Amino acid sequence: MRPQSNFFLLKYTMETTATELKNTALTHIHQQLGAKIVPFAGYNMPVQYSGLIDEHNAVRTALGVFDVSHMGEFWVSGKGALDLIQLVTSNDASKLTDGKVQYSCLPNDNGGIVDDLLVYRVNEELYMLVVNASNIEKDWNWIQSKNTFDAKLENTSDDTSLLAVQGPKALEAMQKLTDMQLVGMEYYTFQTGKFAGEDNIIVSTTGYTGAGGCEIYFPNAVAEKIWNAVMEAGKEFGIKPIGLGARDTLRLEMGFCLYGNDIDDTTSPIEAGLGWITKFTKNFNNSEALKAQKEAGVTKKLVGFELLDKGIPRHGYEVVDTDNNVIGVVTSGTQSPSLNKPIGMAYVPTALSKAGSEIFINIRGKALKAVVTALPFYKG
């Protein structure tokens, strides 16, 4: 029997939806490969193939490929494109140059986060925004509501496929498929060119694993061709298809936030440790309130922790103090495959947010000892 991944698998196996689930252009391939398919963000998505630990280790040591075509892509163009992006995002997109990518978030009106996203600058009047699958409609409506700049918006999410080829051998393998210079590409940059015989393919040195590699954007019509080419190019390095379960453990080892777990409409970027993408050198939506919050200080912060007692922390578990008073909540947690120990992230009072602080996680009625740890957990 194939090992179950973790709470991630259980959570999304039980997910229900009122609308018919979508397939990516590659769902049939995942089914042929025997992947465990679960509902996620309105899509049928592969959560694991050979097993979470095997897939996780493949990415850390060599390379693996994720189908993340459920993600959303918006194009923003015209003379007002940058003005709109500057208003709705917390980071300073004016610092971008052609071919650069920026991590950012969409602050709401109440101190929380509509979504986190990537901003790609093609040129001064053309940008691509990459948003989370579960928030595509919400983000689209939000950005549209702020568009007083006559910027043109186009949602190409349903027509775009996306593969994340991640791992230390990823760029070397993918270099076989293109004349674009991928090996040695700067982190958070992108190129557009011929890839696997197809023109106008975007390849960016981004990802959600901390293992290096690239993400490849292309039309649905060529999805199977590009999947096959990627698998063939990576064969000599032991490429494996990777599911959402390992994507979750990989990102958690790096301390990367997952929307809906670690950040949401109620958590501020300051509380979440995202001050580095919250630039008060410009005005953006709700920036004055967030600036005041930063200056006054926050009462809680998102931290990483290592569980010292035996157990595995999970999303939603209570964080308690020595007197068993509830002081916070676990947002993400797992048994780290790379470190072979239980790790997690949680919101705790600011006074307990420094590395080395002792906290307790309530697991099945027992307060298990944990210690706040600097992020990332995995340092490679």
Buried (B, 14 or more C-beta within 10 A) or exposed (E): EEEBBBBBBBBBBEEEEEEEBBBBBBBEBBEEEEBBBBBBBBBBBBBBBBBBBBBBBBBBBBBBBBBBBBBBBBBBBBEBBBBBBBBBBBBBBBEBEEBBBBBBBBBBEEBBBBBBBBBBBBEEBBBBBBBBBBBBEBBBEBBEEBBEBEBBBEBEBEEBBBBBBBBBBBBBBBBBBBEBEBEEBEEBBBBBBEBBEBEEBBBBBBBBBBBBBBBBBBBBEBBBEBBEBBBBBBEEBBBBBBBBBBBBBBBBBBBBBBBBBBBBBEBBBBBBBBBEBBBBEBEBBBBEBBBEBBEEEBEBBBBBBBBBEEBBBBBEBBBBBEEEEEBBBBBBBBBBBBEEEBBBBBBBBEEBBEEEBEBBBBBEEEBBBBBBBEBBBBEE
